[in-house]
Amino acid sequence: MSPAGLAWRGLVRQPARAALGVAGIAVVGALLFDMLLLSRGLVVSFRDILEGAGFDVRVTATDAPPLLGPPLRDAETLAETVRALPEVRDAVPLRSGKAEATAADGSTLPIYFFGTGSRSGHGWTAIEGSGLTPSADAGTVPVVVNRRLASRLSLTPGSKLRLRGACGSQATALPPVEMKVQGIVAFPFDSSAGLTAMTTLPGFLRVCANESPGLAELLLVASKPEAGADAAVAAIRRVAPGLHVFSNEQLLDRLQRTDFSYFRQISFVLSAITIFFAFLLVTTLLTVSVNQRLGELAVLRALGFRRWRIVSGLLCESLLLVGAGGLLALPGGALLALWLDRILRTMPDLPERLHFFVFEPRAVLLHVAIIALTALLAAAYPAVLVARLPIAATLRREVVS
Amino acid sequence: MLPLLSSLGPLALALASATPAPAEPPKILVTRQLAEAQRLQIGDVVSISGDPSGRDPKPFKIAGIYEPTPDPMRLVAKRYEARLHLPDLMALNADPKDPLSAESVTAVNVKLRDPADAEAFGRELAARVPGILALPTARADDGAGPFAVLERFHLAIALVTVLGSTAFLLALMVMRAEERRETVGILRLIGISRRHILLEVLVEGLVVATAGAVFGVVFAWLTEGAVNRFFQWRYDTALVFVRVTAPIAARCVSLSVPLGVLAGLAASWALLRRDVVALLRR
């Protein structure tokens, strides 16, 4: 009989024990799989959002997170300078503020309000209507809105939207500005509850009339594909040495060390605990199983079974137990990840497209490798017990007892 | 002591190199993190500018170093902050083109005699001074804040680990019951009833489960300091990350003891249902 056959018979002889062992490993394996997904999920998801925006370099005044630091001065001139660089395809200044709209029931709706320079690509997904194009009529202020705002105010392309600026830190009583909705779009960083509107830079200054012209919180830059983001970053740093210039990868690297580090550490700690737990479970099951079958194993050895064959059988038993649990852990982990992701995504102001648990083939490979290693390590101690089993003394003890 | 202080965000001001000043400059406080990062000491004179480029700096003397109030919302932010007398801060940030800037503040903190009046106070103030927004500092516990979400996430993880532990426990109990198969058979043979044996298992399970639960709580309580120190070092904060409180310990014990007892009973009952002859393998 092969070691695998021996292992299989050993397991099916105690079905309740084997089933409970597999169930335990499946549960901790599911948690391990989820922690592997969580360890890189935010980075993968955030990279996807960043790349979806169509820009791979960003410029800010300081190293504060984008939109949270002091603004860039003379932003349109800076954009022109950057746009003229051979490594750069497009450079778009972005202003951010807040505005208020009045709902049909008379209540005030706070809105995230952005002003953007003209761009060759949109950086958003158009759902209805066109993108943001300056109107031929100087009196008309164009605006694109997200679906949630469109639905709250029953807006369609061509509708009028009246916004009152609330951009500064001080309360003001600016008159509302009438704008023409050119499109309903999905912005990459839209939160699940946020109402967002974006207009041109002159439109922004019309609504936020108390804001100084020439400022921008952020300069979005798209590098030329043949040059790449790193070359664009270096080129911009040369022409604007006092500013903070960073690529998507640099931003992700920074987020991984700061904002996302909590989840990376949680995933590391829980992965370590689950691996230890699985190791303990399998070691205990196999050790007790071996102790209960010492007589039987001594008989097999006396019948001529080689030591390596018995030890291999034990390793196979461990691999079967952990392998079955590990396989069940994959669909279980996927379902658990959906549940945990849904819980975490209820955090306020998160981008709607951001996920904490993101499937990657490398997570499955890592999961399989860890599970296999755990199975081998867990079988080590019982294997030593079996390898050192004194045949004659064990058989005598078995007969006497 | 500084009678009136105002906090500066780390982005508002640029800290230039320490330089001696001939006259006694105004005093400031800096955070421990800023002092450590820039090797600042009490009595040092630093130059601070209201412009990100460091233009037009003004000298200030460090009068003290303070630990900033821990803020979970700013866990990963470097707390490079300084506190200035409000007139000094306003002079530093004054915009010559805007006369109002020398008389404007971002916010005024108000302490009410009765905190329950916060909403009413906000409404009354907004009615008396249009354009003023008064908000209570206490956040409504609507379960939507980031920490409420994190609590739900940790609870979900705890539920999964309880499920895994239960399977582990049941497997162990099944093995333990199997090991005592012959002993139970002999006890049955000499006339001890199933009920008595089950009661013995119940008491034994209760003692073992209680000991295990207490060990778990004591272990958590003993390692609490190490976990806190690690994360406080990692994030350079005075925040407390783990605290084993009496309600949490009670919740753990109330969950683990019944689970342990039930697992023991279930495994033993599976054994006791068998015939005495089968138990003795005869």
Boltz contact constraints between the chains, C-beta under 6 A:
constraints:
  - contact:
      token1: [A, 16]
      token2: [B, 174]
      max_distance: 6.0
  - contact:
      token1: [A, 17]
      token2: [B, 171]
      max_distance: 6.0
  - contact:
      token1: [A, 17]
      token2: [B, 174]
      max_distance: 6.0
  - contact:
      token1: [A, 20]
      token2: [B, 167]
      max_distance: 6.0
  - contact:
      token1: [A, 20]
      token2: [B, 170]
      max_distance: 6.0
  - contact:
      token1: [A, 20]
      token2: [B, 171]
      max_distance: 6.0
  - contact:
      token1: [A, 21]
      token2: [B, 171]
      max_distance: 6.0
  - contact:
      token1: [A, 23]
      token2: [B, 167]
      max_distance: 6.0
  - contact:
      token1: [A, 24]
      token2: [B, 164]
      max_distance: 6.0
  - contact:
      token1: [A, 24]
      token2: [B, 167]
      max_distance: 6.0
  - contact:
      token1: [A, 24]
      token2: [B, 168]
      max_distance: 6.0
  - contact:
      token1: [A, 27]
      token2: [B, 163]
      max_distance: 6.0
  - contact:
      token1: [A, 27]
      token2: [B, 164]
      max_distance: 6.0
  - contact:
      token1: [A, 28]
      token2: [B, 164]
      max_distance: 6.0
  - contact:
      token1: [A, 31]
      token2: [B, 160]
      max_distance: 6.0
  - contact:
      token1: [A, 61]
      token2: [B, 52]
      max_distance: 6.0
  - contact:
      token1: [A, 62]
      token2: [B, 11]
      max_distance: 6.0
  - contact:
      token1: [A, 62]
      token2: [B, 52]
      max_distance: 6.0
  - contact:
      token1: [A, 64]
      token2: [B, 11]
      max_distance: 6.0
  - contact:
      token1: [A, 69]
      token2: [B, 11]
      max_distance: 6.0
  - contact:
      token1: [A, 70]
      token2: [B, 11]
      max_distance: 6.0
  - contact:
      token1: [A, 70]
      token2: [B, 52]
      max_distance: 6.0
  - contact:
      token1: [A, 169]
      token2: [B, 106]
      max_distance: 6.0
  - contact:
      token1: [A, 171]
      token2: [B, 131]
      max_distance: 6.0
  - contact:
      token1: [A, 258]
      token2: [B, 76]
      max_distance: 6.0
  - contact:
      token1: [A, 259]
      token2: [B, 76]
      max_distance: 6.0
  - contact:
      token1: [A, 281]
      token2: [B, 168]
      max_distance: 6.0
  - contact:
      token1: [A, 288]
      token2: [B, 175]
      max_distance: 6.0
  - contact:
      token1: [A, 340]
      token2: [B, 156]
      max_distance: 6.0
  - contact:
      token1: [A, 343]
      token2: [B, 152]
      max_distance: 6.0
  - contact:
      token1: [A, 343]
      token2: [B, 153]
      max_distance: 6.0
  - contact:
      token1: [A, 343]
      token2: [B, 156]
      max_distance: 6.0
  - contact:
      token1: [A, 344]
      token2: [B, 153]
      max_distance: 6.0
  - contact:
      token1: [A, 346]
      token2: [B, 149]
      max_distance: 6.0
  - contact:
      token1: [A, 347]
      token2: [B, 146]
      max_distance: 6.0
  - contact:
      token1: [A, 347]
      token2: [B, 149]
      max_distance: 6.0
  - contact:
      token1: [A, 348]
      token2: [B, 144]
      max_distance: 6.0
